Amino acid sequence: YSVQTGNNVLLYFTVSECALQLRRIGDKWNLQQRILNLISKLFCPGT
């Protein structure tokens, strides 16, 4: 039983760590998109 619990805890940590990494990547991507949008607005005011 303790081994099973240990595996579940390990799995939970792995999944949450993966989710954290994905969120960091998503935030970084989102920031890049915002910067690109800002630059395009500055250089192409017509759009």
N, C-alpha and C positions, 0 to 999 in steps of 0.2 A: 504493500500500500504506500509506504513512504517513497519508494522508487517511483511509483506512478505519480505521486504528488510532485516529486522533484522534477519529473519530466514535464509535467504541466506548467510548473513555475518557469522552467527553462524555456519552454515554448512560448509562454506569455511574454517573457522578457525579450525573446528574439523577435516576436511579432511587434511588440511595442517599440523596440529599437528600430526595426525596419520602417514602421509607420513614422517614427520621428525623422528618420533620414529622408523619407519620401516627402514629408512636410517641409523639411529644410530645402530640398531641391525645388519643391513647388513654390516656396516663398521666393527663392532666388530667381526662378523663372518668371514669376509674377513681377518682381522688381525690374528685371530686364525688359519685360514687355511694357511696363509703365514708362521706363526711360526711353525706349524706342518710340512709344506713342508721343511722349513729350518732345523728343527731337523732331519727329515728323511734323508735329504741329508747328514747331518753331520755324522749320525750313520750308514747309508747305502749308502756309496759312489758308490756302484756298480749299483744302480738303476738310 
